[in-house]
């Protein structure tokens, strides 16, 4: 067993507590609107707090590339201002599994204050009638993207 696997075993309840609502919210948005903007959550004092971001644009429509940095900055600030155990960010990505065609997926990046960072992917497909079918989740340990607990 690797150090990451051992740490994951210890913090698994925290990771699941964040991943589940982020995946559910993303799935709901996909079913209702066919898309979603990045959104986040923080585990603080045993409670999951959902986090969103807004920005004004010339045409009134925000994009993922505008929202994602705002969420990351906000989560990092939150982790410096209060007791935050873990953070998660959900976004829409295109993923390619070994030897398969690219597919659309929900990605949830999870970072824990004890040093664990992982990404959970939930692939999906949309048929011509608009119905969405979700595949099986896969997860992997990844380098941190937010570094919420690092000092600047």
C-alpha positions in Angstrom: 0.0 0.0 0.0 1.3 3.4 -0.9 1.4 6.4 1.4 -1.4 8.0 -0.8 -3.6 4.9 -0.5 -3.1 4.8 3.2 -3.9 8.5 3.6 -6.9 8.1 1.4 -8.2 5.3 3.7 -7.9 7.8 6.6 -9.7 10.7 4.9 -12.1 8.8 2.8 -15.2 10.1 4.7 -14.1 13.7 4.1 -13.5 13.1 0.4 -16.9 11.4 -0.1 -18.7 14.1 1.8 -17.4 16.7 -0.7 -17.5 14.6 -3.9 -21.1 13.4 -3.6 -22.9 16.8 -3.5 -20.6 18.2 -6.3 -21.3 15.2 -8.5 -25.1 15.4 -7.8 -25.3 19.1 -8.5 -23.3 18.6 -11.8 -25.5 15.7 -12.9 -28.7 17.7 -12.1 -27.5 20.7 -14.1 -26.5 18.5 -17.1 -30.0 16.8 -17.1 -31.8 20.1 -16.7 -29.7 22.5 -18.8 -27.3 20.3 -20.7 -24.2 22.1 -19.2 -22.9 23.6 -16.0 -20.3 26.1 -14.9 -17.6 25.1 -12.4 -18.8 25.0 -8.8 -17.1 24.1 -5.5 -17.5 23.0 -2.0 -15.6 23.2 1.3 -15.7 20.9 4.3 -15.4 23.1 7.3 -16.3 22.2 10.9 -17.9 19.0 9.7 -20.2 20.7 7.3 -20.1 20.8 3.5 -20.6 24.3 2.2 -21.3 24.7 -1.5 -19.5 27.6 -3.2 -20.2 29.4 -6.4 -18.7 32.4 -8.2 -20.1 35.1 -10.5 -18.6 37.6 -12.7 -19.8 40.4 -15.0 -18.9 40.1 -18.6 -19.6 42.4 -21.6 -22.2 40.0 -23.0 -23.6 39.1 -19.6 -22.6 35.4 -19.9 -19.8 34.0 -17.8 -17.6 31.1 -19.0 -15.8 28.3 -17.3 -12.5 30.0 -17.9 -13.7 33.1 -16.0 -15.3 31.2 -13.2 -12.7 28.5 -12.4 -9.9 30.9 -11.3 -12.4 32.8 -9.1 -13.4 29.6 -7.4 -9.8 28.5 -6.8 -8.9 31.9 -5.4 -12.0 31.9 -3.1 -11.3 28.4 -1.8 -7.7 29.3 -1.1 -8.7 32.4 0.8 -11.3 30.5 2.7 -8.7 27.9 3.8 -6.5 30.7 5.1 -9.3 32.5 6.9 -11.1 29.6 8.7 -10.7 26.0 9.6 -11.2 24.1 6.3 -10.6 20.4 6.2 -11.0 19.8 2.5 -12.1 21.5 -0.7 -13.5 20.3 -4.0 -14.1 21.8 -7.5 -16.4 20.3 -10.1 -15.9 21.2 -13.8 -16.8 19.9 -17.2 -13.9 18.2 -19.0 -13.1 16.0 -22.0 -11.3 12.9 -20.9 -9.5 10.1 -22.9 -9.2 6.7 -21.3 -6.6 4.2 -22.5 -7.3 3.5 -26.2 -10.8 4.9 -26.2 -12.3 7.9 -27.9 -12.6 11.1 -26.0 -15.7 11.5 -23.8 -17.3 14.2 -21.9 -17.0 14.0 -18.1 -17.6 15.7 -14.8 -14.3 16.2 -13.0 -14.2 16.7 -9.3 -10.8 17.8 -7.9 -10.5 17.1 -4.2 -7.7 18.5 -2.0 -7.5 17.6 1.7 -5.5 19.6 4.2 -3.5 16.5 5.2 -1.9 16.5 1.7 -4.1 14.2 -0.4 -5.2 15.4 -3.8 -7.3 13.3 -6.1 -9.6 13.7 -9.1 -12.8 11.8 -9.6 -14.2 11.5 -13.2 -17.7 10.7 -14.1 -18.0 10.2 -17.9 -21.3 10.8 -19.6 -22.9 10.7 -23.1 -25.8 12.6 -24.5 -28.0 11.0 -27.2 -29.8 12.8 -30.0 -32.9 13.1 -27.9 -31.0 14.9 -25.1 -31.0 12.0 -22.7 -27.8 11.7 -20.6 -26.3 8.4 -19.6 -23.6 8.4 -17.0 -20.8 5.9 -16.9 -18.8 4.6 -13.9 -16.6 6.9 -11.8 -12.9 6.6 -11.9 -10.5 8.3 -9.6 -6.8 8.9 -9.4 -4.2 10.7 -7.3 -3.1 13.9 -8.9 -0.9 16.9 -8.1 -2.7 19.7 -6.3 -4.1 22.5 -8.5 -5.2 24.9 -5.8 -2.7 24.4 -3.0 -5.1 25.9 -0.5 -2.9 25.3 2.5 0.4 26.6 1.0 1.6 29.9 2.2 1.9 32.5 -0.6 
